[in-house]
Amino acid sequence: MKIAVTGGSGFLGQATIRAAEAVGHEAWSFDRAHGNDVLGDLAALKGADTVIHLAGMLGTSELFDDAEAAVQANVVGTLRILRWCQEHDAAYVGVGMPPVFPSVYTATKVCATRLATAWHEAYGLRVSHVRAFNAYGPGQKFGPGHPQKILPTFARAAWEGRPLPVWGDGEQTMDLVHSDDVGRMLVDAAQFGDDVTFDAGTGVAVTVNELARAVLDFTGSTAGVEHLPMRLGETPTRIVARGDGWDRLDWKPEHSWARVEDVVAWYRTAS
């Protein structure tokens, strides 16, 4: 396949391109970092027979102050990619998330997913969806200007001797999935196109408190945790993959504390 990856310079985008190239596909990045915008000229998609669409605005509480821009990027941007795929007979793979949080980001991702289904039903567009759970891996951005993702936030706090910030009581659960597995699933999903959804998760629930204890143990930090009020757009919830789409593949992501520890170690010197 010839695969264009929107947002290909990002965290999951880079993992997706690596996964595509590892199995012999030609893949390239369509990204604002290289002057390409899903709201602008789409000429750099030329030649793709599949578009894996990852570009968009990320954030939870952050997007409430920029909701209109998020709708433009995440919804209108998706619509423009769908239309390009329709006009160029290309397959579309979109990334979504469990629709659990009352956030702007969740609302835009649900809308984008439903738009893709609409284009599949109305025009026969080959569409697949990947529902990404709590992705982690080396290279995930952190610090000012970036959404606060849990593993880099915990790892950096621990290495710097600061208490780990736990929003709420910490008993809410996550499904931790390595970015390499998400990238692989996005590439594998492209071979289907019948509006199928694949869970990019492990099916193993991990509480925030469990992850905090593991990070403190991995780093040897004695700083402990600091419980904070839940952030805007979040509610205490239990998130875990139920296994949608796994029966179509010969593999599934597996939970691994060893991989988590390797990524925590990566953040010791990350800047």
C-alpha positions as CSV (number, residue, x, y, z in Angstrom):
1,M,0.0,0.0,0.0
2,K,0.9,3.6,-0.4
3,I,-0.1,5.2,2.9
4,A,-0.3,8.9,3.8
5,V,-0.4,9.6,7.5
6,T,-1.9,12.9,8.5
7,G,-0.2,14.0,11.7
8,G,2.6,11.7,10.7
9,S,5.3,13.7,12.6
10,G,3.4,13.3,15.9
11,F,3.7,10.6,18.6
12,L,1.3,8.1,17.1
13,G,2.1,9.2,13.5
14,Q,5.7,8.2,13.8
15,A,4.8,4.9,15.3
16,T,2.3,4.3,12.4
17,I,4.9,5.1,9.7
18,R,7.4,2.8,11.4
19,A,4.8,0.0,11.5
20,A,3.8,0.5,7.8
21,E,7.4,0.5,6.6
22,A,8.2,-2.6,8.7
23,V,5.8,-4.7,6.6
24,G,6.8,-3.2,3.3
25,H,4.3,-0.4,2.7
26,E,5.3,3.0,1.4
27,A,4.4,5.6,3.9
28,W,4.8,9.3,4.3
29,S,3.8,12.1,6.7
30,F,1.3,14.8,5.9
31,D,1.9,17.2,8.8
32,R,1.8,20.9,9.7
33,A,5.4,20.5,10.7
34,H,6.2,20.2,7.0
35,G,3.8,22.9,5.8
36,N,0.8,20.6,5.2
37,D,-2.5,21.2,6.9
38,V,-5.8,19.2,6.8
39,L,-7.6,22.6,6.6
40,G,-5.4,23.7,3.7
41,D,-4.0,22.3,0.4
42,L,-4.2,18.5,0.4
43,A,-2.0,18.0,-2.7
44,A,0.7,16.2,-0.6
45,L,-1.7,13.3,-0.2
46,K,-1.3,12.6,-3.9
47,G,-0.6,9.0,-4.7
48,A,-2.0,7.6,-1.5
49,D,-4.3,4.6,-1.8
50,T,-4.9,4.8,2.0
51,V,-5.0,7.7,4.3
52,I,-4.5,7.1,8.0
53,H,-5.9,10.2,9.6
54,L,-4.3,11.2,12.9
55,A,-4.0,15.0,12.6
56,G,-6.0,17.1,15.1
57,M,-6.0,19.1,18.2
58,L,-5.4,17.2,21.4
59,G,-6.4,18.0,25.0
60,T,-8.9,17.6,27.7
61,S,-9.4,20.7,29.9
62,E,-7.2,22.6,27.4
63,L,-9.7,22.6,24.6
64,F,-12.6,24.3,26.4
65,D,-10.9,27.6,25.8
66,D,-10.3,26.8,22.1
67,A,-13.4,24.8,21.3
68,E,-14.1,26.4,17.9
69,A,-10.5,25.7,16.6
70,A,-10.8,22.1,17.9
71,V,-14.0,21.6,15.9
72,Q,-12.4,23.0,12.8
73,A,-9.3,20.8,13.1
74,N,-10.9,17.6,14.3
75,V,-14.3,17.7,12.6
76,V,-13.9,19.9,9.5
77,G,-10.4,18.5,9.0
78,T,-11.8,15.0,9.0
79,L,-14.6,15.9,6.6
80,R,-12.0,17.3,4.1
81,I,-9.9,14.1,4.3
82,L,-13.0,11.9,3.8
83,R,-13.9,13.9,0.7
84,W,-10.3,13.6,-0.6
85,C,-10.5,9.8,-0.1
86,Q,-13.8,9.7,-1.9
87,E,-12.6,11.7,-4.9
88,H,-9.3,9.7,-5.2
89,D,-10.6,6.2,-4.5
90,A,-8.5,5.9,-1.3
91,A,-9.3,4.0,1.9
92,Y,-9.7,5.9,5.1
93,V,-8.5,4.8,8.6
94,G,-9.5,7.1,11.5
95,V,-8.4,7.1,15.1
96,G,-11.0,7.5,17.8
97,M,-11.3,7.0,21.6
98,P,-13.7,5.5,24.1
99,P,-16.5,8.0,24.3
100,V,-16.4,8.3,28.1
101,F,-15.4,11.9,29.0
102,P,-17.6,15.0,28.7
103,S,-14.9,16.9,26.9
104,V,-14.6,18.9,23.7
105,Y,-12.0,16.5,22.4
106,T,-14.3,13.5,22.9
107,A,-17.2,15.3,21.2
108,T,-15.1,16.1,18.2
109,K,-13.7,12.5,17.9
110,V,-17.2,11.0,18.2
111,C,-18.4,13.4,15.4
112,A,-15.4,12.5,13.2
113,T,-16.1,8.8,13.6
114,R,-19.7,9.2,12.7
115,L,-18.8,11.3,9.7
116,A,-16.6,8.5,8.4
117,T,-19.4,6.0,8.9
118,A,-21.7,8.3,7.0
119,W,-19.3,8.4,4.1
120,H,-19.0,4.7,4.1
121,E,-22.8,4.2,4.0
122,A,-23.5,7.0,1.5
123,Y,-20.6,6.6,-0.9
124,G,-19.1,3.1,-0.3
125,L,-15.9,4.7,1.0
126,R,-13.6,2.0,2.5
127,V,-13.5,3.0,6.2
128,S,-11.9,1.4,9.3
129,H,-11.7,2.8,12.8
130,V,-9.2,2.3,15.5
131,R,-10.3,3.1,19.0
132,A,-7.1,4.1,20.9
133,F,-7.0,3.7,24.6
134,N,-4.3,5.1,26.9
135,A,-1.3,5.2,24.5
136,Y,2.2,5.6,25.9
137,G,5.7,5.3,24.5
138,P,9.0,7.1,24.1
139,G,8.6,10.5,22.4
140,Q,5.3,11.4,23.9
141,K,5.4,15.1,24.4
142,F,5.2,16.8,27.8
143,G,5.5,20.2,29.4
144,P,4.1,23.6,28.6
145,G,2.1,23.8,25.4
146,H,1.3,20.0,25.4
147,P,-1.6,18.1,26.9
148,Q,-0.8,16.5,30.2
149,K,-0.6,12.8,29.3
150,I,-0.4,10.5,32.3
151,L,2.9,8.5,31.9
152,P,5.2,11.4,30.9
153,T,3.6,13.6,33.6
154,F,4.2,10.9,36.3
155,A,7.6,9.9,35.0
156,R,9.0,13.4,34.9
157,A,7.6,14.3,38.3
158,A,9.1,11.1,39.8
159,W,12.6,11.7,38.3
160,E,12.5,15.3,39.5
161,G,11.5,14.4,43.0
162,R,8.1,16.0,42.8
163,P,4.8,14.4,44.0
164,L,2.9,12.7,41.2
165,P,-0.3,14.6,40.5
166,V,-3.3,12.3,40.8
167,W,-6.6,13.8,39.7
168,G,-9.5,12.6,41.8
169,D,-9.1,9.6,44.1
170,G,-7.0,7.6,41.6
171,E,-9.3,4.6,41.5
172,Q,-10.4,5.4,37.9
173,T,-8.9,2.9,35.4
174,M,-7.0,3.1,32.2
175,D,-6.0,0.6,29.5
176,L,-2.3,1.2,28.9
177,V,-1.3,0.4,25.3
178,H,2.2,0.9,23.7
179,S,2.3,3.3,20.8
180,D,4.0,0.7,18.6
181,D,0.9,-1.5,19.1
182,V,-1.4,1.4,18.2
183,G,0.6,2.1,15.1
184,R,0.6,-1.6,14.0
185,M,-3.2,-1.8,14.5
186,L,-3.8,1.4,12.4
187,V,-1.8,-0.2,9.6
188,D,-3.5,-3.6,9.9
189,A,-7.0,-1.9,10.0
190,A,-6.4,-0.5,6.5
191,Q,-6.9,-3.9,4.9
192,F,-10.6,-4.1,5.9
193,G,-12.7,-1.0,5.1
194,D,-16.1,-2.3,6.0
195,D,-16.6,0.3,8.8
196,V,-15.1,-2.1,11.3
197,T,-13.7,-0.8,14.7
198,F,-10.6,-2.2,16.2
199,D,-9.8,-1.7,19.9
200,A,-6.2,-0.5,20.3
201,G,-6.1,-1.6,24.0
202,T,-5.0,-4.6,26.0
203,G,-8.2,-5.4,27.9
204,V,-6.4,-5.0,31.2
205,A,-7.6,-2.3,33.6
206,V,-5.0,-0.4,35.6
207,T,-6.0,2.2,38.2
208,V,-4.2,5.6,38.3
209,N,-3.1,4.7,41.8
210,E,-1.5,1.4,40.5
211,L,0.4,3.3,37.8
212,A,1.5,5.9,40.3
213,R,2.9,3.2,42.6
214,A,4.7,1.5,39.7
215,V,6.3,4.7,38.6
216,L,7.5,5.5,42.1
217,D,8.9,2.0,42.4
218,F,10.6,2.1,39.0
219,T,12.3,5.5,39.7
220,G,13.0,4.9,43.4
221,S,11.2,8.2,44.2
222,T,9.9,8.8,47.7
223,A,8.0,11.9,46.7
224,G,4.6,10.1,46.8
225,V,1.4,11.5,45.2
226,E,-0.6,14.6,45.4
227,H,-4.4,14.3,45.0
228,L,-6.0,17.1,43.0
229,P,-9.5,17.9,41.9
230,M,-10.6,16.2,38.6
231,R,-9.9,18.4,35.6
232,L,-12.5,20.0,33.5
233,G,-13.9,17.5,30.9
234,E,-13.0,14.4,33.1
235,T,-15.1,12.2,35.2
236,P,-14.1,9.2,37.3
237,T,-14.7,6.2,35.0
238,R,-13.5,2.7,34.3
239,I,-11.9,2.4,30.8
240,V,-10.8,-0.9,29.3
241,A,-10.9,-2.4,25.8
242,R,-13.6,-5.0,25.2
243,G,-11.8,-6.5,22.2
244,D,-13.7,-5.1,19.2
245,G,-12.1,-6.3,16.0
246,W,-9.5,-8.6,17.6
247,D,-11.1,-11.6,16.0
248,R,-10.1,-10.3,12.6
249,L,-6.4,-10.2,13.5
250,D,-3.8,-12.8,14.4
251,W,-2.6,-10.7,17.4
252,K,-3.7,-8.3,20.0
253,P,-1.9,-5.7,22.2
254,E,-0.6,-7.1,25.5
255,H,-0.2,-5.3,28.7
256,S,3.4,-5.2,29.9
257,W,4.8,-3.5,33.0
258,A,8.3,-4.1,31.6
259,R,7.5,-1.9,28.6
260,V,6.0,0.7,30.9
261,E,9.2,0.7,33.0
262,D,11.3,1.1,29.8
263,V,9.3,4.2,28.8
264,V,9.6,5.6,32.4
265,A,13.4,5.2,32.1
266,W,13.3,7.0,28.7
267,Y,11.9,10.1,30.4
268,R,14.8,10.3,32.8
269,T,16.8,12.3,30.3
270,A,14.1,13.4,27.9
271,S,13.8,17.1,27.3
